[in-house]
Amino acid sequence: MTVIDRPEAPVTPPRQSLPGRAWALVRNAWRGLTSMRTALVLLFLLALGAIPGALLPQRNLNEGKVDQYIADRPTLGPWMDRFQLFDVFSSFWFTAIYALLFISLVGCILPRCLDHYRALRTPPVRVPRNLSRLPHHYSETIDGTPDAALEHVRKELRGWRAEVRDGTREGEITLSAEKGYTRELGNLVFHLALVGLLVAIAVGKLFGYEGSVIVIANNGPGFCTTSPAVFDSFKAGNINDGTGMAPLCVRVKDFKADYLQNGQAEMFTSDIEYQAGDDLQSDTWRDAQIQVNHPLRVSGDRLYLQGHGYAPTFTVTFPNGQTRTETVQWRPDNAQTFLSSGVLRIDPPGGMYATDEERRKNQIAIEGLFAPTALLHGSLLTSSFPTMNDPAVAVDIYRGDTGLDTGKPQSLFALDPEQVKQGRLTKEARVNLRPGESATLPNGTKVSFDGAQEFVNLQVSHDPAQQWVLVSALAMMAGLLVSLLVKRRRIWIRVYPADDEAGTVDKRRTVVEMGGLARTDQAGWGGEFDRLRKRLLDDRSATGE
């Protein structure tokens, strides 16, 4: 009878349970997230994601410019807004990249720190059996005993982690030495400092705030950081809403701008007075000087001088003889000549008109240009230099309802065109004025130009983690330099008694074998190995051994 061998059925591995598969998925995802390759990809994505924040207007800095950008691009703009390209640094996708990078770096660095700690406690590896197979190898026979030869080598290897062991043959002694552990330490310091930098930036965004305010110079009214409402623009942190600001009061005594002959700004300097801390109780004002990139640091805050401009002063004399004088900053439209534009709205004094409707019909609006150094092309006004050498204005004077009572937000630098289109504001004069000159409207109202004051743009910034950003950045540079300059290398020495011509052991002569290996990069290691061999072996005659 013939017996046919049938192949055994393949054994199906047991199917993994659902919790097991879920755990394997989480484990593999964690390993992928905490790999150095993933950290580098996330770091690149973070830098790539910051590009729109630098190129596109951001809503927290200039909401008006964002609205204008979207209005100019009715198709693309709303889609860009949906992807939060105008709120990059607070967007969900930028925050997600930031958080994943932080988790990836922590998960990648902590195991490496443990491995480095174990490596520091582990003795250097034993001498390889065949040193001649190493990239750099040397062997010679010298006079003296193995103990004396090894003792000389140990003296010359100060700073190396060395371990002496007995060899396999009789009288053989081996030495394993390694240097360059600080290379990995520098690498770890660099990555730990990067994590510290991310944490410091995040803390600054959470608990910090920034506020900008325009202050008239020459002892004009100052400001106190009692509320975000005192600022012209205010950016609160994600946790700090600005209600817990450190009190700081500032008055601007004067302002000085240094210009080159072509009108380019060289330096801005402002003398100020301030109160902080106990000064507020004793009403003590302290003098200080601030410049661009040289802020005042007080009470954990920094007061920056960011820029300046001009605030024209106008006096309106109404038909009954009552006057109103206003000084309002105008926006510099030309950074080279400081030709500025703006608007001034003046409400008649109370009780001058019987009804509110009649009062609104007699409000005054002044809109136009200001030139610090006037240059006229016929009747067209421009400016030839940013210093206030020969100030002048070219203005349109309106009378009517300026919109002050409507409750609608008003632009500081332009009139509402709808008020003009609807006939609520009527242009009654267009004139060029120098200080002391005036124009009289048909109803007898006189508008006088009194000159201009300089204003400064100040920024109060609070970042509780700013010093840690600096410390982390310096630590990153130090760690990077160490990791680039320090080389990891190993050498091995084997000494044993030499044989004489008869094949017996000669205890007066010693065979020395030396091998070397660079753990990371062999560039330059050959020359260093030769110098090290010369110092360890060839210089024995100079020491008298």
C-alpha positions in Angstrom: 0.0 0.0 0.0 1.3 3.4 -1.0 1.2 6.1 1.6 1.0 9.6 0.3 2.4 12.3 2.6 0.0 15.2 2.7 1.5 18.7 3.5 0.4 19.9 6.8 -2.0 22.8 6.8 -0.3 26.1 7.6 -0.7 27.2 11.2 -2.6 30.4 11.4 -1.2 32.7 14.1 -3.6 33.6 16.8 -5.5 36.7 16.0 -4.4 39.6 18.2 -7.2 41.0 20.5 -8.6 44.4 19.9 -6.8 46.0 23.0 -3.6 44.4 21.8 -3.9 45.9 18.3 -4.8 49.3 19.8 -1.8 49.2 22.1 0.5 48.2 19.2 -0.9 51.1 17.2 -0.3 53.6 20.0 3.2 52.2 20.6 4.2 52.5 16.9 2.7 56.0 16.7 4.7 57.1 19.8 7.9 55.6 18.4 7.4 57.4 15.1 6.5 60.7 16.8 9.5 60.6 19.1 12.1 59.9 16.4 14.7 62.5 15.6 13.6 62.4 11.9 10.0 63.4 12.9 11.4 66.2 15.2 13.4 67.6 12.3 10.3 67.5 10.0 8.2 69.2 12.6 10.8 71.9 13.1 10.9 72.5 9.3 7.1 72.7 9.3 7.1 75.2 12.1 9.6 77.4 10.2 7.5 77.0 7.0 4.3 77.8 8.9 5.8 81.1 10.2 6.3 82.4 6.7 2.7 83.5 6.2 2.8 85.2 9.6 5.7 87.3 8.4 4.5 88.1 4.9 0.7 88.5 5.4 -1.0 91.2 7.7 -2.0 89.7 11.0 -5.3 90.5 12.7 -3.8 91.0 16.1 -1.4 93.7 14.8 -3.5 95.6 12.2 -7.1 94.4 11.8 -7.9 97.2 9.3 -5.1 96.1 7.0 -6.4 92.5 7.2 -9.9 93.7 6.2 -8.6 95.7 3.3 -6.5 92.7 2.2 -9.6 90.5 2.1 -11.7 93.2 0.4 -9.1 93.5 -2.3 -9.2 89.7 -2.9 -12.9 88.8 -2.7 -12.3 85.2 -3.8 -9.0 84.2 -2.3 -9.2 86.3 0.8 -12.1 84.6 2.6 -10.4 81.2 2.0 -7.2 82.4 3.4 -9.1 83.7 6.4 -10.8 80.2 6.9 -7.3 78.7 7.1 -6.3 81.3 9.7 -3.5 82.8 7.6 -4.2 86.1 9.2 -4.0 84.7 12.7 -1.0 82.4 12.1 0.6 82.3 15.5 -2.7 81.6 17.3 -4.1 79.2 14.6 -5.0 75.6 15.4 -2.6 74.2 12.9 0.4 76.3 14.1 -0.4 75.4 17.7 -0.7 71.7 16.7 2.8 71.7 15.1 4.2 73.6 18.1 2.7 71.1 20.5 3.8 68.0 18.5 7.3 69.4 18.1 7.5 69.8 21.9 6.3 66.3 22.6 8.6 64.8 19.9 11.6 66.6 21.3 10.9 65.5 24.9 10.2 61.9 23.9 13.4 61.8 21.8 15.7 63.5 24.3 14.8 61.8 27.6 15.8 58.3 26.4 19.0 59.7 25.0 19.8 61.4 28.4 19.3 58.0 30.1 21.5 56.3 27.5 24.2 58.9 28.0 24.1 58.5 31.8 24.5 54.7 31.4 27.4 55.3 29.0 29.2 57.5 31.5 28.9 54.7 34.1 30.0 52.0 31.7 33.8 51.3 31.4 35.3 51.6 28.0 35.0 48.5 25.8 37.6 45.8 25.9 40.6 45.8 23.5 39.6 44.1 20.2 41.3 40.7 19.6 43.0 41.9 16.4 44.0 45.5 16.5 45.5 45.4 13.0 42.0 45.4 11.5 41.3 48.9 12.8 41.7 51.9 10.5 44.7 53.1 12.5 47.1 50.6 14.0 50.7 50.7 15.2 53.0 48.1 16.8 56.6 48.2 18.0 58.9 46.5 20.5 60.5 48.8 23.1 62.9 48.4 26.0 61.4 48.0 29.5 58.7 46.0 31.2 55.0 46.0 30.3 54.1 47.6 33.6 56.5 50.5 33.0 55.3 51.0 29.4 51.7 51.0 30.5 52.4 53.4 33.4 53.9 55.9 31.0 50.9 55.6 28.7 48.5 56.2 31.6 50.4 59.4 32.6 50.1 60.8 29.1 46.3 60.0 28.9 45.1 62.5 31.4 41.6 63.5 30.6 40.8 60.2 29.0 38.4 57.6 30.6 40.7 54.6 30.8 40.3 51.1 32.1 43.2 48.6 32.6 42.5 44.9 32.3 44.6 41.7 32.3 45.0 40.2 28.8 44.5 36.6 27.7 48.2 35.6 27.5 50.7 35.5 30.3 52.1 38.9 31.3 49.7 40.8 28.9 48.1 44.0 30.1 45.5 46.0 28.1 44.3 49.6 28.3 41.0 50.9 26.9 40.6 54.7 26.7 37.9 56.9 25.4 37.5 60.6 25.0 34.8 62.9 23.6 31.8 62.2 25.9 31.1 65.9 26.0 30.1 65.7 22.3 27.0 63.8 23.1 26.5 66.1 26.2 26.7 69.1 24.0 24.2 67.6 21.6 21.8 66.9 24.5 22.3 70.4 25.9 21.4 71.8 22.4 18.1 69.9 22.3 17.2 70.5 25.9 17.8 74.2 25.4 15.6 74.0 22.3 12.8 72.6 24.4 13.5 75.3 27.0 13.2 77.9 24.2 9.8 76.5 23.1 8.6 76.5 26.7 9.8 80.1 27.3 8.1 81.4 24.2 4.9 79.6 25.1 5.0 81.1 28.6 5.6 84.5 27.2 2.6 84.1 24.9 0.4 82.9 27.7 1.2 85.4 30.4 2.6 88.4 28.4 1.0 91.4 26.9 1.9 94.3 24.6 0.3 97.7 24.3 1.1 100.7 22.1 0.2 104.3 22.8 0.8 107.6 21.1 2.0 110.4 23.5 2.4 114.0 22.7 6.0 115.2 23.5 7.1 118.4 25.2 5.4 117.6 28.6 2.1 116.7 27.0 -0.4 114.5 28.8 1.2 111.1 29.6 -0.5 107.8 30.4 -0.6 105.1 33.1 -0.9 101.4 32.5 -4.0 101.0 34.7 -6.2 99.4 32.0 -5.9 98.2 28.4 -8.2 101.0 27.5 -5.4 103.6 27.8 -3.6 102.0 24.8 -4.3 102.7 21.2 -3.7 99.0 20.5 -3.4 96.2 23.0 -2.5 92.5 22.5 -3.2 90.4 25.6 -1.8 87.0 26.3 -3.9 83.9 26.2 -4.2 83.9 30.0 -3.3 87.4 31.0 -6.1 89.7 29.8 -4.3 92.9 30.9 -6.2 93.5 34.1 -3.2 92.7 36.3 -0.7 95.0 34.8 2.1 96.5 36.9 1.3 100.2 37.3 3.5 102.5 35.3 3.0 106.2 34.5 5.0 107.9 31.8 5.3 111.5 30.6 7.4 112.5 27.5 9.6 115.6 28.2 11.1 115.9 24.7 12.0 114.0 21.5 15.0 114.3 19.3 15.5 112.7 15.9 18.8 112.5 14.1 18.8 112.4 10.3 21.3 111.9 7.6 21.5 114.5 4.8 19.2 112.4 2.6 16.5 112.4 5.3 17.1 108.8 6.5 16.6 108.4 10.2 19.7 107.6 12.2 18.5 107.6 15.8 15.5 108.5 17.9 16.0 109.7 21.5 13.4 110.7 24.0 13.8 112.1 27.6 10.9 110.8 29.8 9.7 110.9 33.3 8.1 107.8 34.9 6.6 106.5 38.1 6.5 102.9 39.2 6.1 100.9 42.4 6.5 103.1 45.5 6.9 106.2 43.4 3.2 106.2 42.8 2.5 106.5 46.5 5.1 109.3 47.0 4.3 111.0 43.7 8.0 110.9 42.7 8.9 111.2 39.1 12.2 109.7 37.9 14.1 110.8 34.8 15.2 108.4 32.1 16.2 108.4 28.4 15.1 105.8 25.9 16.2 105.1 22.3 15.3 102.7 19.6 16.4 99.2 20.9 17.3 100.7 24.2 14.1 100.4 26.3 13.4 101.4 29.9 13.1 98.2 32.0 11.1 98.7 35.2 8.7 96.5 37.3 9.1 93.6 34.9 8.0 95.6 31.9 9.9 97.2 29.1 9.0 100.6 27.5 10.2 100.8 23.9 10.4 103.9 21.7 9.1 102.7 18.3 8.7 105.8 16.2 7.4 109.4 16.1 5.3 111.8 14.0 3.6 115.2 14.1 0.4 116.4 15.7 -0.9 119.6 14.2 -2.7 122.1 16.5 -5.8 123.9 15.3 -7.9 126.5 17.0 -11.6 127.0 15.9 -13.2 130.3 16.8 -17.0 130.0 16.5 -19.2 133.0 15.5 -20.0 133.8 19.2 -16.3 134.1 20.0 -15.9 130.8 21.9 -12.9 128.8 20.9 -11.8 125.1 20.8 -8.2 124.1 20.4 -7.3 120.5 19.5 -4.0 118.7 18.9 -4.3 115.3 17.2 -1.6 113.1 15.7 -1.5 112.6 12.0 -0.2 109.6 10.2 3.2 109.8 8.4 2.5 108.7 4.8 6.1 109.2 3.7 8.8 107.8 6.0 11.5 109.8 4.1 9.9 113.3 4.4 7.2 112.7 7.0 4.5 114.1 4.9 1.5 113.3 7.1 -2.3 113.0 6.6 -5.1 113.1 9.1 -8.3 114.6 10.3 -9.5 116.7 13.1 -13.2 116.8 14.4 -14.3 119.6 16.6 -17.7 119.8 18.3 -19.1 123.3 19.2 -19.1 124.3 22.9 -22.1 123.2 24.9 -25.1 125.6 25.1 -24.0 127.4 21.9 -27.0 126.0 19.9 -30.5 125.4 21.1 -30.9 121.9 19.8 -28.6 118.9 19.2 -29.7 118.8 15.6 -28.5 122.4 15.1 -25.3 121.7 17.0 -24.5 118.7 14.8 -25.0 120.8 11.6 -22.2 123.1 12.8 -19.5 120.6 13.7 -16.1 121.3 12.1 -13.9 118.7 10.4 -10.4 119.5 9.1 -8.8 117.0 6.8 -5.6 117.3 4.8 -1.8 117.1 4.8 0.9 118.3 7.1 4.5 119.0 5.8 7.2 119.5 8.5 9.4 121.3 5.8 7.0 122.7 3.3 7.7 122.6 -0.4 5.0 124.1 -2.7 4.6 123.2 -6.4 2.1 125.9 -7.2 -0.7 125.2 -4.7 0.3 121.5 -4.2 2.0 120.9 -0.8 4.7 118.4 -0.2 7.6 118.0 2.3 11.3 118.1 1.5 12.8 117.0 4.9 11.5 115.2 8.0 12.6 117.9 10.5 10.1 120.6 11.3 11.9 123.5 9.7 9.0 125.2 7.9 5.7 123.5 8.8 2.6 124.0 6.8 -0.8 122.3 6.1 -3.0 121.9 3.1 -6.5 121.2 4.4 -10.1 120.9 3.4 -12.5 122.4 6.0 -15.9 120.9 6.3 -19.0 122.0 8.3 -21.8 119.7 9.3 -22.4 116.3 11.0 -19.0 114.7 11.4 -20.6 111.4 12.8 -19.4 111.9 16.3 -22.8 111.2 17.7 -23.7 108.2 15.6 -21.9 105.7 17.8 -20.1 104.2 14.8 -16.3 103.8 15.0 -14.4 106.7 13.3 -11.1 106.5 11.6 -8.5 108.7 13.2 -6.9 109.7 9.9 -9.9 110.0 7.5 -13.4 111.2 7.3 -16.3 108.9 6.7 -17.0 109.3 2.9 -20.7 108.4 3.4 -21.2 111.6 5.5 -19.9 113.6 2.5 -21.8 111.7 -0.1 -25.1 112.1 1.8 -24.5 115.9 2.1 -24.2 115.8 5.9 -20.7 117.3 5.6 -20.1 120.2 3.3 -16.7 121.4 2.2 -16.5 125.1 2.8 -12.8 125.9 2.2 -9.6 124.5 0.8 -6.5 126.4 2.0 -2.8 126.2 2.6 -1.8 127.5 6.0 1.4 128.2 7.9 1.6 128.7 11.7 -0.4 131.8 12.7 -2.5 131.9 9.5 -6.3 131.2 9.4 -9.3 130.8 7.2 -12.8 132.2 7.8 -15.8 130.2 6.7 -19.0 131.8 5.3 -20.8 131.6 8.6 -18.0 133.5 10.4 -16.2 130.5 12.0 -12.5 131.0 11.9 -10.0 128.1 11.7 -6.4 128.9 12.7 -3.3 126.7 12.3 -1.1 127.1 15.5 1.8 124.8 14.5 2.5 121.2 15.5 3.8 119.1 18.3 5.9 116.0 17.9 4.5 112.7 19.2 6.2 109.4 20.1 4.9 105.9 19.7 5.6 104.0 22.9 5.1 100.3 23.5 4.8 98.6 26.9 5.8 95.0 26.7 5.6 92.4 29.4 7.1 88.9 28.9 7.9 87.0 32.1 10.0 84.5 30.3 12.1 86.8 28.1 15.3 86.2 30.1 14.8 82.4 29.8 14.6 82.9 26.0 18.0 84.5 26.1 19.4 81.8 28.4 18.0 79.0 26.2 19.4 80.6 23.0 22.9 80.9 24.6 22.8 77.4 25.8 21.8 76.2 22.3 24.8 78.0 20.8 27.1 76.5 23.4 25.8 73.0 23.0 26.0 73.3 19.2 29.6 74.4 19.3 30.6 71.6 21.7 28.9 69.0 19.5 30.6 70.3 16.4 34.1 70.8 17.8 34.5 67.8 20.1 35.3 64.4 18.5 34.5 61.1 20.0 37.5 58.7 19.7 38.8 55.5 21.3 42.3 54.0 21.6 43.4 50.6 22.8 46.8 49.6 24.1 48.1 46.0 24.5 51.5 45.4 26.1 53.1 42.0 26.7 56.7 40.6 27.0 58.6 40.2 23.8 60.2 36.9 22.7 64.0 36.7 22.2 65.7 34.9 19.3 65.4 31.5 21.0 61.6 32.0 21.4 61.6 32.4 25.1 60.1 35.3 27.0 62.4 38.3 27.3 61.1 40.4 30.3 63.4 43.3 29.4 61.6 44.1 26.2 57.9 44.7 25.6 55.7 44.6 22.5 53.3 47.5 22.4 50.3 47.4 20.1 48.1 50.5 19.6 44.8 50.9 17.7 42.5 53.8 17.3 39.0 54.5 16.1 36.9 57.6 15.7 33.4 57.0 16.9 31.8 59.7 14.8 33.8 61.3 12.0 37.3 60.1 10.9 38.2 63.4 9.3 41.4 64.6 10.9 41.7 61.5 13.1 44.7 60.1 11.2 46.9 63.0 12.1 45.7 63.1 15.7 46.4 59.4 16.0 50.0 59.8 14.8 50.6 62.7 17.2 49.1 60.7 20.0 51.2 57.6 19.1 54.3 59.8 19.1 53.5 61.2 22.5 52.7 57.9 24.0 55.4 55.7 22.5 58.1 57.6 20.6 58.7 60.2 23.4 59.8 57.6 26.0 63.4 58.4 25.2 62.9 62.0 26.1 61.7 61.0 29.5 64.6 58.8 30.2 62.7 55.5 30.2 
